[in-house]
Amino acid sequence: MPGKDDTSVYIGRRPTNNYVLAAMVMLNEGKECVIKARGRAISHAVDVAEVLKNRFMHNVEVKGIVIGTERLAGPDGKESNVSSIEITLCKRK
Amino acid sequence: MPGKDDTSVYIGRRPTNNYVLAAMVMLNEGKECVIKARGRAISHAVDVAEVLKNRFMHNVEVKGIVIGTERLAGPDGKESNVSSIEITLCKRK
């Protein structure tokens, strides 16, 4: 399964449906699921949440969205600011 | 000023600071400001909100974030689904 810890799905460069599937597994176990992304993957994270909600699990809703900034070291060792997003999904009661 | 109506800033391909400036003008007039983007520009919208909040206006906060899906006609006339985001910013009281 693409990068995840217990309740998080980290969005990278794999196909959207890989992440959608990972999130569905968590939600079907009764857990909340937090979709996390940085930089350009932020758009992809929104796609994952929307595809999941509209195409696969109509009983899922967005519980909250948080944006932030992280300082990351680039390949040259220089630090730079990168935007981040966390989209929390849960099943409607 | 890059694409905007009365309280919205539409994010496109211009430099981040163009949009930051447009948002600052609205916020300084006492209005709320809604940063809107579709597709790949979503990551850019988060950058604009974060740069504004962290570098230029420390008294601004994110009031709400909404994600959605819009159906758009492509250049070939075919419709496809595109994710969207709206980030509402306001000055802290």
N, CA and C atoms of all chains as a GROMACS GRO file, in nm:
protein
  558
    1MET      N    1   0.086  -0.120   0.000
    1MET     CA    2   0.000   0.000   0.000
    1MET      C    3   0.089   0.124   0.000
    2PRO      N    4   0.056   0.227  -0.077
    2PRO     CA    5   0.142   0.345  -0.078
    2PRO      C    6   0.151   0.410   0.059
    3GLY      N    7   0.260   0.480   0.083
    3GLY     CA    8   0.297   0.539   0.213
    3GLY      C    9   0.181   0.575   0.305
    4LYS      N   10   0.173   0.512   0.420
    4LYS     CA   11   0.069   0.547   0.517
    4LYS      C   12   0.112   0.501   0.655
    5ASP      N   13   0.066   0.571   0.758
    5ASP     CA   14   0.076   0.513   0.890
    5ASP      C   15  -0.064   0.468   0.927
    6ASP      N   16  -0.094   0.465   1.056
    6ASP     CA   17  -0.219   0.402   1.098
    6ASP      C   18  -0.344   0.468   1.039
    7THR      N   19  -0.348   0.602   1.040
    7THR     CA   20  -0.469   0.668   0.991
    7THR      C   21  -0.440   0.773   0.883
    8SER      N   22  -0.316   0.779   0.837
    8SER     CA   23  -0.281   0.880   0.737
    8SER      C   24  -0.250   0.817   0.603
    9VAL      N   25  -0.286   0.887   0.497
    9VAL     CA   26  -0.246   0.849   0.362
    9VAL      C   27  -0.162   0.964   0.307
   10TYR      N   28  -0.034   0.937   0.280
   10TYR     CA   29   0.054   1.040   0.226
   10TYR      C   30   0.050   1.036   0.074
   11ILE      N   31   0.016   1.148   0.014
   11ILE     CA   32   0.000   1.153  -0.131
   11ILE      C   33   0.133   1.179  -0.200
   12GLY      N   34   0.168   1.092  -0.295
   12GLY     CA   35   0.289   1.109  -0.375
   12GLY      C   36   0.254   1.106  -0.521
   13ARG      N   37   0.334   1.033  -0.600
   13ARG     CA   38   0.316   1.039  -0.746
   13ARG      C   39   0.247   0.917  -0.804
   14ARG      N   40   0.195   0.829  -0.719
   14ARG     CA   41   0.125   0.712  -0.773
   14ARG      C   42  -0.012   0.751  -0.828
   15PRO      N   43  -0.077   0.658  -0.896
   15PRO     CA   44  -0.210   0.690  -0.950
   15PRO      C   45  -0.310   0.718  -0.838
   16THR      N   46  -0.403   0.807  -0.868
   16THR     CA   47  -0.504   0.849  -0.770
   16THR      C   48  -0.570   0.730  -0.702
   17ASN      N   49  -0.607   0.628  -0.780
   17ASN     CA   50  -0.685   0.518  -0.723
   17ASN      C   51  -0.610   0.438  -0.617
   18ASN      N   52  -0.475   0.438  -0.623
   18ASN     CA   53  -0.399   0.371  -0.517
   18ASN      C   54  -0.431   0.434  -0.381
   19TYR      N   55  -0.431   0.566  -0.378
   19TYR     CA   56  -0.456   0.638  -0.253
   19TYR      C   57  -0.603   0.629  -0.212
   20VAL      N   58  -0.691   0.632  -0.312
   20VAL     CA   59  -0.834   0.617  -0.283
   20VAL      C   60  -0.859   0.484  -0.214
   21LEU      N   61  -0.795   0.378  -0.265
   21LEU     CA   62  -0.812   0.245  -0.208
   21LEU      C   63  -0.760   0.239  -0.064
   22ALA      N   64  -0.642   0.296  -0.042
   22ALA     CA   65  -0.584   0.298   0.094
   22ALA      C   66  -0.678   0.368   0.192
   23ALA      N   67  -0.736   0.479   0.148
   23ALA     CA   68  -0.827   0.554   0.234
   23ALA      C   69  -0.955   0.475   0.260
   24MET      N   70  -1.005   0.406   0.157
   24MET     CA   71  -1.128   0.327   0.173
   24MET      C   72  -1.110   0.217   0.276
   25VAL      N   73  -0.994   0.152   0.276
   25VAL     CA   74  -0.967   0.045   0.372
   25VAL      C   75  -0.980   0.098   0.515
   26MET      N   76  -0.916   0.213   0.540
   26MET     CA   77  -0.923   0.273   0.674
   26MET      C   78  -1.064   0.310   0.714
   27LEU      N   79  -1.135   0.374   0.622
   27LEU     CA   80  -1.270   0.420   0.654
   27LEU      C   81  -1.362   0.301   0.678
   28ASN      N   82  -1.342   0.193   0.603
   28ASN     CA   83  -1.425   0.075   0.622
   28ASN      C   84  -1.394   0.000   0.751
   29GLU      N   85  -1.275   0.026   0.808
   29GLU     CA   86  -1.243  -0.030   0.940
   29GLU      C   87  -1.301   0.057   1.051
   30GLY      N   88  -1.372   0.163   1.014
   30GLY     CA   89  -1.434   0.250   1.114
   30GLY      C   90  -1.344   0.361   1.162
   31LYS      N   91  -1.224   0.373   1.100
   31LYS     CA   92  -1.130   0.479   1.140
   31LYS      C   93  -1.158   0.605   1.060
   32GLU      N   94  -1.113   0.719   1.116
   32GLU     CA   95  -1.103   0.839   1.034
   32GLU      C   96  -0.982   0.824   0.944
   33CYS      N   97  -0.976   0.901   0.839
   33CYS     CA   98  -0.863   0.894   0.749
   33CYS      C   99  -0.815   1.036   0.720
   34VAL      N  100  -0.683   1.059   0.736
   34VAL     CA  101  -0.627   1.191   0.709
   34VAL      C  102  -0.540   1.183   0.584
   35ILE      N  103  -0.580   1.256   0.480
   35ILE     CA  104  -0.504   1.260   0.355
   35ILE      C  105  -0.406   1.377   0.364
   36LYS      N  106  -0.276   1.344   0.354
   36LYS     CA  107  -0.173   1.446   0.374
   36LYS      C  108  -0.090   1.465   0.248
   37ALA      N  109  -0.056   1.590   0.219
   37ALA     CA  110   0.028   1.617   0.102
   37ALA      C  111   0.105   1.747   0.121
   38ARG      N  112   0.213   1.757   0.046
   38ARG     CA  113   0.297   1.878   0.046
   38ARG      C  114   0.320   1.924  -0.097
   39GLY      N  115   0.342   2.055  -0.112
   39GLY     CA  116   0.382   2.111  -0.242
   39GLY      C  117   0.283   2.079  -0.353
   40ARG      N  118   0.335   2.038  -0.467
   40ARG     CA  119   0.247   2.017  -0.584
   40ARG      C  120   0.150   1.902  -0.565
   41ALA      N  121   0.179   1.811  -0.469
   41ALA     CA  122   0.088   1.698  -0.446
   41ALA      C  123  -0.041   1.742  -0.379
   42ILE      N  124  -0.048   1.869  -0.336
   42ILE     CA  125  -0.170   1.918  -0.270
   42ILE      C  126  -0.291   1.905  -0.362
   43SER      N  127  -0.275   1.942  -0.489
   43SER     CA  128  -0.387   1.929  -0.585
   43SER      C  129  -0.431   1.783  -0.596
   44HIS      N  130  -0.333   1.694  -0.594
   44HIS     CA  131  -0.361   1.550  -0.604
   44HIS      C  132  -0.440   1.502  -0.482
   45ALA      N  133  -0.407   1.555  -0.364
   45ALA     CA  134  -0.477   1.517  -0.241
   45ALA      C  135  -0.625   1.554  -0.250
   46VAL      N  136  -0.653   1.672  -0.306
   46VAL     CA  137  -0.793   1.714  -0.321
   46VAL      C  138  -0.864   1.621  -0.420
   47ASP      N  139  -0.794   1.584  -0.529
   47ASP     CA  140  -0.851   1.487  -0.624
   47ASP      C  141  -0.887   1.356  -0.554
   48VAL      N  142  -0.796   1.305  -0.471
   48VAL     CA  143  -0.819   1.178  -0.401
   48VAL      C  144  -0.945   1.188  -0.314
   49ALA      N  145  -0.956   1.296  -0.237
   49ALA     CA  146  -1.072   1.312  -0.149
   49ALA      C  147  -1.201   1.321  -0.230
   50GLU      N  148  -1.197   1.396  -0.340
   50GLU     CA  149  -1.318   1.416  -0.421
   50GLU      C  150  -1.360   1.288  -0.493
   51VAL      N  151  -1.264   1.215  -0.548
   51VAL     CA  152  -1.296   1.089  -0.618
   51VAL      C  153  -1.356   0.990  -0.519
   52LEU      N  154  -1.294   0.980  -0.402
   52LEU     CA  155  -1.344   0.888  -0.299
   52LEU      C  156  -1.488   0.921  -0.262
   53LYS      N  157  -1.513   1.047  -0.235
   53LYS     CA  158  -1.642   1.095  -0.189
   53LYS      C  159  -1.750   1.082  -0.298
   54ASN      N  160  -1.716   1.120  -0.420
   54ASN     CA  161  -1.817   1.128  -0.526
   54ASN      C  162  -1.836   0.998  -0.602
   55ARG      N  163  -1.731   0.916  -0.610
   55ARG     CA  164  -1.743   0.799  -0.696
   55ARG      C  165  -1.755   0.668  -0.619
   56PHE      N  166  -1.684   0.660  -0.503
   56PHE     CA  167  -1.676   0.530  -0.436
   56PHE      C  168  -1.751   0.519  -0.304
   57MET      N  169  -1.749   0.624  -0.224
   57MET     CA  170  -1.814   0.616  -0.092
   57MET      C  171  -1.898   0.742  -0.069
   58HIS      N  172  -2.027   0.731  -0.102
   58HIS     CA  173  -2.111   0.850  -0.094
   58HIS      C  174  -2.145   0.886   0.050
   59ASN      N  175  -2.114   0.794   0.143
   59ASN     CA  176  -2.143   0.822   0.285
   59ASN      C  177  -2.023   0.881   0.359
   60VAL      N  178  -1.925   0.928   0.282
   60VAL     CA  179  -1.806   0.987   0.344
   60VAL      C  180  -1.814   1.138   0.333
   61GLU      N  181  -1.772   1.208   0.440
   61GLU     CA  182  -1.771   1.354   0.432
   61GLU      C  183  -1.638   1.410   0.481
   62VAL      N  184  -1.611   1.534   0.440
   62VAL     CA  185  -1.490   1.603   0.483
   62VAL      C  186  -1.517   1.661   0.621
   63LYS      N  187  -1.438   1.615   0.720
   63LYS     CA  188  -1.460   1.662   0.857
   63LYS      C  189  -1.383   1.791   0.882
   64GLY      N  190  -1.269   1.805   0.818
   64GLY     CA  191  -1.191   1.927   0.837
   64GLY      C  192  -1.074   1.932   0.742
   65ILE      N  193  -1.031   2.054   0.710
   65ILE     CA  194  -0.915   2.073   0.624
   65ILE      C  195  -0.824   2.174   0.691
   66VAL      N  196  -0.696   2.138   0.702
   66VAL     CA  197  -0.598   2.229   0.762
   66VAL      C  198  -0.487   2.251   0.661
   67ILE      N  199  -0.447   2.378   0.642
   67ILE     CA  200  -0.330   2.405   0.559
   67ILE      C  201  -0.218   2.459   0.647
   68GLY      N  202  -0.095   2.443   0.604
   68GLY     CA  203   0.018   2.488   0.683
   68GLY      C  204   0.142   2.503   0.598
   69THR      N  205   0.253   2.536   0.665
   69THR     CA  206   0.382   2.551   0.598
   69THR      C  207   0.485   2.468   0.672
   70GLU      N  208   0.564   2.391   0.598
   70GLU     CA  209   0.672   2.314   0.660
   70GLU      C  210   0.805   2.358   0.603
   71ARG      N  211   0.909   2.354   0.686
   71ARG     CA  212   1.044   2.384   0.636
   71ARG      C  213   1.112   2.252   0.603
   72LEU      N  214   1.152   2.237   0.478
   72LEU     CA  215   1.216   2.113   0.433
   72LEU      C  216   1.353   2.144   0.375
   73ALA      N  217   1.448   2.052   0.397
   73ALA     CA  218   1.579   2.066   0.334
   73ALA      C  219   1.573   2.009   0.193
   74GLY      N  220   1.617   2.086   0.096
   74GLY     CA  221   1.621   2.039  -0.042
   74GLY      C  222   1.742   1.950  -0.064
   75PRO      N  223   1.761   1.901  -0.188
   75PRO     CA  224   1.875   1.813  -0.217
   75PRO      C  225   2.009   1.884  -0.198
   76ASP      N  226   2.010   2.018  -0.207
   76ASP     CA  227   2.134   2.094  -0.189
   76ASP      C  228   2.155   2.130  -0.042
   77GLY      N  229   2.068   2.083   0.048
   77GLY     CA  230   2.084   2.110   0.191
   77GLY      C  231   2.019   2.241   0.234
   78LYS      N  232   1.980   2.325   0.139
   78LYS     CA  233   1.913   2.452   0.174
   78LYS      C  234   1.771   2.425   0.220
   79GLU      N  235   1.728   2.498   0.324
   79GLU     CA  236   1.590   2.482   0.369
   79GLU      C  237   1.498   2.574   0.289
   80SER      N  238   1.378   2.525   0.263
   80SER     CA  239   1.280   2.614   0.198
   80SER      C  240   1.142   2.582   0.254
   81ASN      N  241   1.051   2.677   0.236
   81ASN     CA  242   0.914   2.661   0.286
   81ASN      C  243   0.831   2.586   0.184
   82VAL      N  244   0.755   2.489   0.232
   82VAL     CA  245   0.666   2.413   0.145
   82VAL      C  246   0.528   2.411   0.210
   83SER      N  247   0.426   2.440   0.130
   83SER     CA  248   0.289   2.436   0.182
   83SER      C  249   0.244   2.291   0.201
   84SER      N  250   0.151   2.273   0.294
   84SER     CA  251   0.100   2.138   0.319
   84SER      C  252  -0.051   2.143   0.340
   85ILE      N  253  -0.114   2.027   0.325
   85ILE     CA  254  -0.259   2.018   0.350
   85ILE      C  255  -0.288   1.886   0.421
   86GLU      N  256  -0.387   1.889   0.509
   86GLU     CA  257  -0.437   1.766   0.572
   86GLU      C  258  -0.589   1.768   0.561
   87ILE      N  259  -0.642   1.669   0.491
   87ILE     CA  260  -0.788   1.659   0.473
   87ILE      C  261  -0.838   1.540   0.554
   88THR      N  262  -0.920   1.567   0.656
   88THR     CA  263  -0.972   1.459   0.740
   88THR      C  264  -1.108   1.414   0.688
   89LEU      N  265  -1.118   1.284   0.661
   89LEU     CA  266  -1.243   1.227   0.611
   89LEU      C  267  -1.303   1.133   0.715
   90CYS      N  268  -1.434   1.128   0.723
   90CYS     CA  269  -1.499   1.030   0.811
   90CYS      C  270  -1.631   0.986   0.748
   91LYS      N  271  -1.680   0.872   0.795
   91LYS     CA  272  -1.811   0.825   0.748
   91LYS      C  273  -1.920   0.902   0.818
   92ARG      N  274  -2.025   0.937   0.741
   92ARG     CA  275  -2.141   1.001   0.804
   92ARG      C  276  -2.207   0.901   0.896
   93LYS      N  277  -2.252   0.948   1.011
   93LYS     CA  278  -2.319   0.860   1.107
   93LYS      C  279  -2.459   0.822   1.058
   94MET      N  280  -0.508   4.414  -1.209
   94MET     CA  281  -0.506   4.313  -1.100
   94MET      C  282  -0.546   4.178  -1.160
   95PRO      N  283  -0.480   4.070  -1.123
   95PRO     CA  284  -0.519   3.939  -1.177
   95PRO      C  285  -0.663   3.904  -1.140
   96GLY      N  286  -0.726   3.823  -1.223
   96GLY     CA  287  -0.866   3.786  -1.214
   96GLY      C  288  -0.928   3.789  -1.075
   97LYS      N  289  -1.028   3.873  -1.054
   97LYS     CA  290  -1.097   3.876  -0.925
   97LYS      C  291  -1.233   3.939  -0.943
   98ASP      N  292  -1.331   3.900  -0.860
   98ASP     CA  293  -1.451   3.982  -0.850
   98ASP      C  294  -1.441   4.056  -0.718
   99ASP      N  295  -1.552   4.091  -0.659
   99ASP     CA  296  -1.548   4.179  -0.544
   99ASP      C  297  -1.470   4.123  -0.425
  100THR      N  298  -1.492   3.995  -0.393
  100THR     CA  299  -1.423   3.940  -0.275
  100THR      C  300  -1.345   3.813  -0.308
  101SER      N  301  -1.332   3.778  -0.436
  101SER     CA  302  -1.264   3.654  -0.472
  101SER      C  303  -1.134   3.683  -0.546
  102VAL      N  304  -1.034   3.600  -0.521
  102VAL     CA  305  -0.911   3.604  -0.599
  102VAL      C  306  -0.899   3.469  -0.669
  103TYR      N  307  -0.903   3.469  -0.802
  103TYR     CA  308  -0.893   3.345  -0.879
  103TYR      C  309  -0.746   3.319  -0.911
  104ILE      N  310  -0.696   3.204  -0.870
  104ILE     CA  311  -0.554   3.173  -0.887
  104ILE      C  312  -0.528   3.113  -1.024
  105GLY      N  313  -0.433   3.172  -1.096
  105GLY     CA  314  -0.392   3.122  -1.226
  105GLY      C  315  -0.241   3.100  -1.227
  106ARG      N  316  -0.178   3.142  -1.338
  106ARG     CA  317  -0.036   3.112  -1.355
  106ARG      C  318   0.057   3.229  -1.326
  107ARG      N  319   0.003   3.336  -1.274
  107ARG     CA  320   0.091   3.450  -1.244
  107ARG      C  321   0.173   3.423  -1.118
  108PRO      N  322   0.270   3.509  -1.091
  108PRO     CA  323   0.352   3.488  -0.971
  108PRO      C  324   0.268   3.499  -0.843
  109THR      N  325   0.307   3.421  -0.744
  109THR     CA  326   0.235   3.416  -0.616
  109THR      C  327   0.206   3.555  -0.561
  110ASN      N  328   0.306   3.643  -0.566
  110ASN     CA  329   0.289   3.774  -0.501
  110ASN      C  330   0.181   3.861  -0.566
  111ASN      N  331   0.151   3.840  -0.693
  111ASN     CA  332   0.039   3.913  -0.754
  111ASN      C  333  -0.091   3.885  -0.680
  112TYR      N  334  -0.114   3.757  -0.653
  112TYR     CA  335  -0.238   3.717  -0.586
  112TYR      C  336  -0.236   3.758  -0.438
  113VAL      N  337  -0.118   3.748  -0.377
  113VAL     CA  338  -0.106   3.790  -0.237
  113VAL      C  339  -0.145   3.937  -0.225
  114LEU      N  340  -0.096   4.018  -0.317
  114LEU     CA  341  -0.125   4.162  -0.315
  114LEU      C  342  -0.275   4.188  -0.333
  115ALA      N  343  -0.338   4.118  -0.429
  115ALA     CA  344  -0.481   4.136  -0.453
  115ALA      C  345  -0.561   4.101  -0.327
  116ALA      N  346  -0.520   3.994  -0.258
  116ALA     CA  347  -0.590   3.953  -0.136
  116ALA      C  348  -0.569   4.055  -0.024
  117MET      N  349  -0.446   4.108  -0.014
  117MET     CA  350  -0.416   4.206   0.090
  117MET      C  351  -0.504   4.331   0.076
  118VAL      N  352  -0.523   4.374  -0.049
  118VAL     CA  353  -0.604   4.494  -0.072
  118VAL      C  354  -0.745   4.473  -0.017
  119MET      N  355  -0.805   4.356  -0.049
  119MET     CA  356  -0.940   4.327   0.001
  119MET      C  357  -0.946   4.322   0.153
  120LEU      N  358  -0.851   4.251   0.210
  120LEU     CA  359  -0.852   4.234   0.355
  120LEU      C  360  -0.833   4.370   0.425
  121ASN      N  361  -0.750   4.455   0.366
  121ASN     CA  362  -0.727   4.586   0.427
  121ASN      C  363  -0.846   4.680   0.411
  122GLU      N  364  -0.936   4.647   0.317
  122GLU     CA  365  -1.062   4.723   0.307
  122GLU      C  366  -1.166   4.670   0.404
  123GLY      N  367  -1.128   4.572   0.485
  123GLY     CA  368  -1.219   4.518   0.585
  123GLY      C  369  -1.306   4.406   0.533
  124LYS      N  370  -1.282   4.364   0.405
  124LYS     CA  371  -1.361   4.254   0.349
  124LYS      C  372  -1.297   4.119   0.382
  125GLU      N  373  -1.378   4.014   0.374
  125GLU     CA  374  -1.322   3.880   0.369
  125GLU      C  375  -1.267   3.858   0.229
  126CYS      N  376  -1.180   3.762   0.217
  126CYS     CA  377  -1.123   3.733   0.087
  126CYS      C  378  -1.131   3.582   0.062
  127VAL      N  379  -1.183   3.543  -0.053
  127VAL     CA  380  -1.193   3.401  -0.087
  127VAL      C  381  -1.095   3.370  -0.201
  128ILE      N  382  -0.998   3.285  -0.173
  128ILE     CA  383  -0.900   3.245  -0.273
  128ILE      C  384  -0.952   3.120  -0.342
  129LYS      N  385  -0.971   3.127  -0.475
  129LYS     CA  386  -1.034   3.017  -0.548
  129LYS      C  387  -0.940   2.960  -0.653
  130ALA      N  388  -0.940   2.830  -0.667
  130ALA     CA  389  -0.854   2.767  -0.768
  130ALA      C  390  -0.914   2.634  -0.810
  131ARG      N  391  -0.872   2.591  -0.930
  131ARG     CA  392  -0.914   2.461  -0.984
  131ARG      C  393  -0.791   2.384  -1.030
  132GLY      N  394  -0.803   2.251  -1.027
  132GLY     CA  395  -0.699   2.165  -1.084
  132GLY      C  396  -0.562   2.189  -1.022
  133ARG      N  397  -0.460   2.198  -1.106
  133ARG     CA  398  -0.324   2.210  -1.054
  133ARG      C  399  -0.298   2.340  -0.981
  134ALA      N  400  -0.381   2.441  -1.005
  134ALA     CA  401  -0.363   2.568  -0.936
  134ALA      C  402  -0.398   2.560  -0.788
  135ILE      N  403  -0.457   2.447  -0.746
  135ILE     CA  404  -0.495   2.432  -0.604
  135ILE      C  405  -0.373   2.444  -0.513
  136SER      N  406  -0.263   2.380  -0.551
  136SER     CA  407  -0.141   2.391  -0.470
  136SER      C  408  -0.096   2.537  -0.460
  137HIS      N  409  -0.109   2.608  -0.569
  137HIS     CA  410  -0.069   2.749  -0.574
  137HIS      C  411  -0.157   2.833  -0.481
  138ALA      N  412  -0.287   2.799  -0.475
  138ALA     CA  413  -0.380   2.872  -0.387
  138ALA      C  414  -0.337   2.857  -0.240
  139VAL      N  415  -0.295   2.736  -0.203
  139VAL     CA  416  -0.249   2.714  -0.065
  139VAL      C  417  -0.122   2.796  -0.039
  140ASP      N  418  -0.031   2.800  -0.138
  140ASP     CA  419   0.089   2.883  -0.125
  140ASP      C  420   0.052   3.029  -0.100
  141VAL      N  421  -0.043   3.080  -0.178
  141VAL     CA  422  -0.083   3.221  -0.166
  141VAL      C  423  -0.134   3.249  -0.025
  142ALA      N  424  -0.223   3.161   0.026
  142ALA     CA  425  -0.278   3.181   0.160
  142ALA      C  426  -0.168   3.176   0.266
  143GLU      N  427  -0.075   3.081   0.252
  143GLU     CA  428   0.029   3.064   0.352
  143GLU      C  429   0.130   3.180   0.350
  144VAL      N  430   0.168   3.226   0.230
  144VAL     CA  431   0.262   3.337   0.219
  144VAL      C  432   0.201   3.464   0.279
  145LEU      N  433   0.074   3.487   0.247
  145LEU     CA  434   0.004   3.604   0.299
  145LEU      C  435   0.001   3.603   0.451
  146LYS      N  436  -0.038   3.489   0.507
  146LYS     CA  437  -0.055   3.472   0.651
  146LYS      C  438   0.079   3.479   0.725
  147ASN      N  439   0.181   3.413   0.670
  147ASN     CA  440   0.306   3.399   0.744
  147ASN      C  441   0.405   3.513   0.718
  148ARG      N  442   0.397   3.574   0.599
  148ARG     CA  443   0.500   3.672   0.567
  148ARG      C  444   0.450   3.815   0.570
  149PHE      N  445   0.324   3.836   0.529
  149PHE     CA  446   0.278   3.974   0.510
  149PHE      C  447   0.173   4.023   0.610
  150MET      N  448   0.080   3.937   0.650
  150MET     CA  449  -0.027   3.982   0.739
  150MET      C  450  -0.047   3.878   0.850
  151HIS      N  451   0.022   3.900   0.961
  151HIS     CA  452   0.017   3.801   1.069
  151HIS      C  453  -0.117   3.799   1.141
  152ASN      N  454  -0.199   3.902   1.117
  152ASN     CA  455  -0.331   3.908   1.182
  152ASN      C  456  -0.442   3.847   1.096
  153VAL      N  457  -0.404   3.772   0.994
  153VAL     CA  458  -0.503   3.708   0.907
  153VAL      C  459  -0.514   3.560   0.943
  154GLU      N  460  -0.637   3.509   0.942
  154GLU     CA  461  -0.653   3.366   0.968
  154GLU      C  462  -0.743   3.301   0.864
  155VAL      N  463  -0.729   3.168   0.855
  155VAL     CA  464  -0.814   3.091   0.764
  155VAL      C  465  -0.947   3.068   0.832
  156LYS      N  466  -1.054   3.118   0.773
  156LYS     CA  467  -1.187   3.104   0.833
  156LYS      C  468  -1.252   2.972   0.791
  157GLY      N  469  -1.222   2.928   0.671
  157GLY     CA  470  -1.281   2.803   0.624
  157GLY      C  471  -1.220   2.760   0.493
  158ILE      N  472  -1.223   2.630   0.469
  158ILE     CA  473  -1.174   2.577   0.342
  158ILE      C  474  -1.278   2.479   0.290
  159VAL      N  475  -1.316   2.495   0.166
  159VAL     CA  476  -1.413   2.404   0.104
  159VAL      C  477  -1.350   2.346  -0.021
  160ILE      N  478  -1.361   2.213  -0.039
  160ILE     CA  479  -1.318   2.152  -0.164
  160ILE      C  480  -1.440   2.100  -0.238
  161GLY      N  481  -1.428   2.088  -0.369
  161GLY     CA  482  -1.541   2.042  -0.449
  161GLY      C  483  -1.495   1.992  -0.584
  162THR      N  484  -1.592   1.957  -0.667
  162THR     CA  485  -1.565   1.909  -0.802
  162THR      C  486  -1.650   1.987  -0.900
  163GLU      N  487  -1.590   2.034  -1.008
  163GLU     CA  488  -1.666   2.105  -1.111
  163GLU      C  489  -1.652   2.030  -1.243
  164ARG      N  490  -1.759   2.034  -1.323
  164ARG     CA  491  -1.753   1.976  -1.458
  164ARG      C  492  -1.718   2.086  -1.557
  165LEU      N  493  -1.607   2.070  -1.626
  165LEU     CA  494  -1.562   2.171  -1.722
  165LEU      C  495  -1.548   2.109  -1.860
  166ALA      N  496  -1.579   2.187  -1.963
  166ALA     CA  497  -1.557   2.141  -2.100
  166ALA      C  498  -1.413   2.170  -2.139
  167GLY      N  499  -1.344   2.070  -2.189
  167GLY     CA  500  -1.206   2.087  -2.234
  167GLY      C  501  -1.202   2.149  -2.373
  168PRO      N  502  -1.082   2.170  -2.429
  168PRO     CA  503  -1.070   2.231  -2.562
  168PRO      C  504  -1.136   2.146  -2.671
  169ASP      N  505  -1.148   2.014  -2.647
  169ASP     CA  506  -1.212   1.926  -2.746
  169ASP      C  507  -1.363   1.916  -2.726
  170GLY      N  508  -1.417   1.993  -2.630
  170GLY     CA  509  -1.561   1.993  -2.606
  170GLY      C  510  -1.608   1.886  -2.509
  171LYS      N  511  -1.517   1.790  -2.476
  171LYS     CA  512  -1.554   1.685  -2.380
  171LYS      C  513  -1.556   1.743  -2.238
  172GLU      N  514  -1.652   1.697  -2.159
  172GLU     CA  515  -1.656   1.742  -2.020
  172GLU      C  516  -1.570   1.652  -1.933
  173SER      N  517  -1.505   1.712  -1.835
  173SER     CA  518  -1.433   1.628  -1.739
  173SER      C  519  -1.444   1.690  -1.600
  174ASN      N  520  -1.418   1.609  -1.499
  174ASN     CA  521  -1.427   1.657  -1.361
  174ASN      C  522  -1.296   1.722  -1.319
  175VAL      N  523  -1.307   1.837  -1.255
  175VAL     CA  524  -1.189   1.907  -1.206
  175VAL      C  525  -1.213   1.943  -1.059
  176SER      N  526  -1.115   1.914  -0.974
  176SER     CA  527  -1.127   1.950  -0.833
  176SER      C  528  -1.111   2.101  -0.815
  177SER      N  529  -1.173   2.153  -0.710
  177SER     CA  530  -1.161   2.296  -0.682
  177SER      C  531  -1.143   2.319  -0.532
  178ILE      N  532  -1.093   2.438  -0.499
  178ILE     CA  533  -1.077   2.474  -0.358
  178ILE      C  534  -1.117   2.620  -0.340
  179GLU      N  535  -1.174   2.650  -0.224
  179GLU     CA  536  -1.202   2.789  -0.185
  179GLU      C  537  -1.151   2.809  -0.043
  180ILE      N  538  -1.057   2.898  -0.028
  180ILE     CA  539  -0.999   2.927   0.104
  180ILE      C  540  -1.045   3.067   0.146
  181THR      N  541  -1.124   3.073   0.253
  181THR     CA  542  -1.174   3.203   0.300
  181THR      C  543  -1.082   3.256   0.408
  182LEU      N  544  -1.032   3.378   0.386
  182LEU     CA  545  -0.942   3.443   0.482
  182LEU      C  546  -1.013   3.564   0.543
  183CYS      N  547  -0.984   3.590   0.670
  183CYS     CA  548  -1.036   3.713   0.732
  183CYS      C  549  -0.934   3.764   0.834
  184LYS      N  550  -0.947   3.890   0.870
  184LYS     CA  551  -0.861   3.947   0.973
  184LYS      C  552  -0.910   3.902   1.109
  185ARG      N  553  -0.815   3.871   1.197
  185ARG     CA  554  -0.852   3.838   1.335
  185ARG      C  555  -0.907   3.963   1.401
  186LYS      N  556  -1.013   3.946   1.479
  186LYS     CA  557  -1.072   4.062   1.550
  186LYS      C  558  -0.984   4.104   1.666
   0.00000   0.00000   0.00000
